Amino acid sequence: MCDLKLHIDSLILSEGKQGGLALRALPTSSLGNCSRQLRVSPPCLKRYIVKWNMGNSGSHYPGIPSGKGPNLVGCVDLMDDLTIQGSFLRLYYPCEQGGKQQQPLWIPRHEYYYGLADFLKYNRKCVEYILNYLYGSYRVPAEWGAPFKSDGKYPLVVFSHGLGAFRTLYSAICIEVASRGFVVAAVEHRDGSASATYYFEEKTKTVNDVGESTSSTISTLPLDRLQMKWLYYKPLKEREQEFSLRNVQVHQRAEECIKALNLLTDINMGKPVHNIFPLKFDFIKMKDTLDLQKVTIMGHSFGGATVIDALSKDHRFQGTVHQSFPDFTFLTGTFFGRIFQLKGTIDPLIAIDISNKASLAFMQRHLGLEKDFDQWDPLIDGKGEHIIPGTNIHLPLTNSEPKQ
């Protein structure tokens, strides 16, 4: 089903009284057959102007919210292997005060815009142009590469993103949890479910029998012999059953979460870490700082399915749990939020606050944490403002259930 009949014939980047983006667009009645393909054409046709600004019904979100907990949060990217078999994640952690570290860009490379376009089934160049204008300057409210705060032991959370996302799109949740005294490893999945991700291969590569560069070959090569290999979202093929694709993906995603846990376990033991990114972050300071008896796996959407599968594969995980959860909800106005399906109807600050508090209360209850998160226990039981007990989703009756 197509819910978009919009042909953009020009883009005007303007700074009006309210700021934002103005679009000239043709009325939907003039488009004929429905198409979800956005196209940028010469500004020869002028019909009406749709104005968009960062506000939503008069409200304004200046950016991704910072954590509300007592800890300043740092973050760093970690890729332990140049090949696709390695772990790739963003680590959020309590960091030391007083540094002058820069906050990282929210969307780290323009290729991620291409991946989002592929996932949303829009034209790449058009989406890159729009999203780079809207979000290209946004930064994550965490200190890039800040020194790790070695202050007791921290519970560990492994986070699995949803379909079409990647490691940075849930920074609001990850930062909030880290500010409360957790270390959070946000995995970037390489199963074709991320909108985009990458690894490295030899420029004139040698391959094994499945067509992939071997880890031993890649690891010994200088950087000038390597090239970045991008892996974009894998859509369903014509007549392909979704279950067959998703079933393979979810198993790979679970294994990637387990790899991330293994990597963090090695770090906690003080083993040397090879990070391909040239950062000065000292992983040795993390030795004996993770409470590996209190490990949680958390996910959103398809990441939730990943959680269930990972729980069945590795007993070290003790688990917790739509568009109100990725960071886009804080940065998207009503118009583009509806077009790109990035925004729900609930106030995003309310939604994320409820989710974070419920998750923290859940982890305290099941991990035996000595925090004050139990003040939010009623949320776990479905009690509170904006909470629907049970579910508002119609569930079909099973064969064992009598019809009413």
C-alpha positions in Angstrom: 0.0 0.0 0.0 1.3 3.4 -0.9 0.6 6.3 1.4 2.8 8.9 -0.4 2.0 10.8 -3.5 4.5 13.7 -3.4 6.7 14.9 -6.2 9.2 17.5 -5.1 10.0 19.8 -8.0 12.4 22.1 -6.0 14.1 22.4 -2.7 14.5 25.8 -1.0 16.8 25.9 2.0 15.7 29.1 3.8 16.1 30.7 7.1 12.7 32.3 7.7 11.2 33.5 11.0 10.7 29.9 12.1 13.6 28.5 10.1 13.6 25.1 8.4 12.9 23.8 5.0 10.4 24.9 2.4 9.2 22.6 -0.4 7.4 23.3 -3.6 5.2 20.3 -4.3 2.6 19.2 -6.9 -0.8 18.4 -5.6 -1.3 14.6 -5.2 -4.2 14.6 -7.7 -1.8 15.6 -10.6 0.5 12.6 -10.2 -1.4 9.8 -11.7 -0.1 6.4 -10.7 1.2 6.2 -7.1 4.9 6.1 -6.7 7.0 6.2 -3.5 10.0 7.5 -5.5 11.0 11.0 -4.5 12.5 12.9 -7.4 14.2 16.3 -7.5 13.5 18.2 -10.8 14.2 21.7 -12.0 12.1 24.4 -10.3 9.9 25.0 -13.3 6.5 24.0 -11.8 5.2 26.0 -8.9 1.9 25.0 -7.2 2.0 25.5 -3.5 4.5 25.6 -0.6 4.7 23.2 2.2 6.7 24.6 5.1 8.4 22.4 7.6 10.2 23.4 10.8 11.7 21.5 13.7 8.8 22.2 15.9 5.8 19.8 16.3 2.5 21.6 17.1 4.4 24.4 18.6 6.9 22.4 20.6 10.6 22.4 19.9 13.3 19.8 20.5 16.8 21.2 20.3 18.4 17.9 19.8 18.9 14.4 21.3 18.3 14.6 25.1 21.2 14.1 27.5 21.1 11.5 30.2 19.3 12.3 33.5 21.5 10.2 35.7 24.4 11.3 37.9 27.2 10.2 35.5 28.7 12.1 32.6 28.6 9.8 29.5 31.4 9.1 27.1 31.3 7.0 23.9 33.7 5.3 21.5 33.4 3.1 18.5 35.0 -0.3 18.6 35.7 -2.7 15.7 38.0 -5.5 16.7 38.3 -7.1 13.2 38.6 -5.6 9.8 36.5 -8.3 8.2 32.7 -8.9 8.4 33.2 -11.6 11.0 34.3 -9.1 13.6 32.3 -7.1 16.2 31.3 -3.5 15.4 29.7 -1.5 18.2 29.4 1.8 19.9 30.3 1.8 23.6 28.6 4.2 26.0 30.0 4.4 29.5 30.3 6.6 32.6 33.3 8.9 32.0 35.5 11.2 34.0 34.7 14.9 34.3 36.7 17.8 33.1 37.8 16.7 29.6 37.4 18.8 26.5 36.3 16.0 24.2 34.2 16.7 21.2 30.7 15.2 20.8 30.5 12.9 17.8 28.2 13.4 14.8 24.9 11.6 15.1 25.1 10.3 11.5 28.8 9.5 11.2 29.0 9.1 7.4 26.9 10.0 4.4 26.6 6.3 3.3 24.2 5.9 6.1 21.8 8.3 4.4 22.0 6.0 1.3 21.1 3.1 3.5 18.1 4.9 5.1 16.9 5.8 1.6 17.1 2.1 0.5 15.2 1.0 3.6 12.5 3.6 3.1 12.5 3.0 -0.7 13.3 6.5 -1.7 15.8 8.0 -4.1 19.3 8.0 -2.5 20.5 11.5 -3.7 17.2 13.1 -2.7 17.2 11.6 0.8 20.9 12.3 1.3 20.3 16.0 0.4 17.3 16.4 2.7 18.6 14.4 5.7 22.0 15.9 5.5 20.5 19.3 5.6 18.2 18.5 8.4 20.5 16.3 10.6 24.0 16.6 9.3 25.1 19.0 12.1 23.5 17.1 15.0 25.8 15.6 17.5 25.3 12.9 20.2 25.3 14.4 23.7 28.2 12.2 24.9 31.9 12.9 25.2 33.9 11.2 22.3 36.7 9.1 23.7 36.5 10.5 27.2 38.5 8.6 29.8 36.5 5.7 31.4 35.4 6.3 35.0 36.8 3.4 37.0 34.4 3.6 40.0 33.3 0.2 41.1 31.6 -2.3 38.9 29.0 -1.5 36.2 26.3 -3.8 34.9 26.6 -4.4 31.2 23.8 -3.9 28.6 24.1 -5.1 25.0 21.7 -3.2 22.7 20.3 -4.6 19.4 18.9 -2.0 16.9 15.8 -2.5 14.8 15.4 -3.1 11.1 16.8 -0.3 9.0 18.7 1.3 11.9 22.4 1.2 12.9 24.5 1.7 16.0 24.0 5.4 16.6 20.2 5.7 16.1 19.3 4.8 19.7 21.8 7.1 21.4 19.1 8.7 23.6 18.3 5.4 25.2 21.9 4.3 25.5 23.1 7.6 27.0 20.3 7.6 29.6 21.1 4.0 30.7 24.8 4.8 30.8 24.2 7.9 32.8 22.5 5.7 35.4 25.7 3.6 35.9 25.7 1.0 33.1 28.1 0.3 30.3 26.1 -0.1 27.0 27.4 -1.8 23.9 25.2 -0.8 20.9 25.9 -3.4 18.2 25.8 -2.6 14.5 24.5 -5.7 12.8 26.0 -7.0 9.6 23.2 -9.4 8.6 21.6 -7.1 6.0 19.0 -5.7 8.5 20.9 -2.5 9.2 20.3 0.3 6.8 24.0 0.4 6.2 27.2 -0.8 7.8 30.7 -1.5 6.6 33.9 -3.6 7.0 37.2 -3.7 5.1 38.6 -5.8 2.3 41.7 -5.9 0.3 41.7 -3.6 -2.7 42.8 -6.5 -5.0 41.4 -9.0 -2.6 42.1 -12.7 -2.3 39.0 -14.6 -1.4 38.1 -17.9 0.2 35.6 -20.4 -1.1 32.6 -18.4 0.1 33.8 -15.2 -1.5 35.0 -13.4 1.7 38.4 -12.1 2.5 40.1 -14.1 5.3 40.7 -12.5 8.6 44.4 -13.6 8.7 45.0 -12.0 5.3 43.3 -8.7 6.0 44.8 -8.2 9.5 48.4 -8.1 8.2 47.8 -5.6 5.4 48.6 -1.9 5.7 45.7 0.6 5.5 46.6 1.7 2.0 45.9 -1.8 0.7 42.4 -1.8 2.2 39.1 -0.4 1.2 35.9 0.2 3.0 33.2 -2.3 1.9 29.6 -1.1 2.5 26.8 -3.5 3.2 23.3 -1.9 2.7 19.9 -3.0 3.8 18.8 -6.3 2.2 15.2 -6.1 0.9 12.9 -9.0 0.3 13.3 -10.5 -3.2 10.2 -11.0 -5.3 8.2 -13.9 -4.0 10.6 -14.4 -1.2 9.0 -15.4 2.1 9.9 -13.0 4.9 10.3 -15.6 7.5 13.0 -17.4 5.6 15.1 -14.2 5.4 14.3 -12.9 8.9 15.0 -16.3 10.5 18.5 -16.4 9.1 19.1 -12.8 10.1 17.9 -13.0 13.7 20.2 -16.0 14.3 23.2 -14.1 13.0 22.2 -11.0 15.0 22.0 -13.1 18.2 25.5 -14.5 17.5 26.7 -10.9 17.0 25.4 -9.9 20.4 27.1 -12.9 21.9 30.4 -11.9 20.1 30.0 -8.4 21.6 29.6 -9.9 25.1 32.7 -12.1 24.6 34.6 -9.0 23.5 33.5 -7.0 26.6 34.4 -10.1 28.7 37.9 -10.0 27.3 38.2 -6.3 28.0 37.1 -6.9 31.6 39.8 -9.5 32.0 42.4 -6.9 30.8 43.2 -8.7 27.5 44.7 -6.4 24.8 42.1 -5.0 22.5 42.7 -4.3 18.8 40.5 -1.4 17.7 40.9 -0.5 14.1 39.9 3.1 14.8 42.8 5.3 15.7 41.5 6.4 19.1 43.4 7.1 22.3 40.8 5.5 24.5 42.5 3.3 27.1 40.6 0.0 27.4 42.9 -1.2 30.1 41.0 1.2 32.5 38.0 -1.0 32.0 39.7 -4.1 33.6 37.6 -5.5 36.4 34.9 -2.8 36.1 32.1 -4.8 34.5 29.8 -6.8 36.6 29.4 -9.8 34.3 26.9 -11.4 36.7 24.5 -8.6 35.8 24.4 -8.7 32.0 21.3 -7.5 30.1 20.4 -7.7 26.4 18.0 -5.0 25.2 16.5 -4.4 21.8 13.9 -2.5 19.8 11.6 -4.0 17.1 13.6 -6.6 15.3 16.1 -6.1 18.0 13.5 -7.5 20.4 13.4 -10.7 18.4 17.2 -10.8 18.6 16.9 -10.5 22.4 14.7 -13.6 22.5 17.0 -15.6 20.3 20.1 -14.5 22.2 18.5 -15.5 25.5 18.0 -19.0 24.2 21.6 -19.2 23.0 23.5 -17.8 25.9 22.6 -18.0 29.6 24.7 -15.0 30.5 22.0 -12.7 29.1 19.0 -11.8 31.4 16.6 -10.0 29.1 14.3 -6.8 28.7 12.4 -5.6 26.2 7.6 1.9 18.1 8.7 4.7 16.3 9.0 6.7 19.5 12.3 5.1 20.4 15.0 5.8 17.8 16.6 9.3 18.0 14.8 10.5 14.9 11.7 11.2 16.9 13.4 14.1 18.7 14.7 15.7 15.5 11.8 15.3 13.1 9.0 17.7 12.6 5.5 16.6 11.8 5.7 16.9 8.0 8.9 14.9 7.4 8.1 12.6 10.4 5.0 11.4 8.6 6.6 11.2 5.1 9.6 9.1 6.2 7.6 7.2 8.9 9.9 8.4 11.6 7.5 9.8 14.1 4.6 8.6 16.2 1.8 10.6 17.7 2.9 10.5 21.4 5.2 13.2 22.7 8.7 11.6 22.2 10.0 12.9 25.5 7.2 11.3 27.4 7.5 8.0 25.4 11.3 7.7 25.9 11.0 8.6 29.6 8.5 5.9 30.3 10.5 3.3 28.3 13.8 4.2 30.1 12.2 4.2 33.6 10.5 0.9 32.9 13.7 -0.7 31.6 15.7 0.5 34.6 13.1 -0.8 37.0 13.0 -4.1 35.2 16.8 -4.4 35.4 16.9 -3.6 39.1 14.2 -6.2 39.8 15.9 -9.0 37.8 19.6 -8.1 38.3 19.3 -7.3 42.0 20.7 -3.8 41.6 21.0 -1.6 44.7 19.7 1.5 43.0 16.5 3.6 43.4 15.0 2.3 40.1 12.3 0.4 42.0 10.4 3.7 42.3 9.3 3.0 38.8 8.1 -0.6 39.4 4.4 0.3 38.7 5.4 0.9 35.0 6.4 -2.8 34.7 3.0 -3.8 35.9 1.3 -1.6 33.4 0.2 1.2 35.8 0.7 4.9 35.2 -0.3 7.7 33.0 0.0 7.0 29.3 0.2 3.2 30.0 -2.2 0.7 28.4 -2.5 -2.4 30.6 -2.0 -5.6 28.5 -2.0 -4.7 24.8 -4.0 -2.6 22.3 -3.1 -5.1 19.5 -5.8 -7.5 18.4 -4.4 -11.0 18.8 -6.0 -13.9 16.9 -7.4 -16.7 19.0 -5.4 -19.9 19.1 -7.0 -23.3 18.5 -7.2 -24.0 22.2 -9.1 -20.8 23.0 -12.9 -20.8 22.8 -14.6 -18.3 20.6 -16.7 -15.7 22.5 
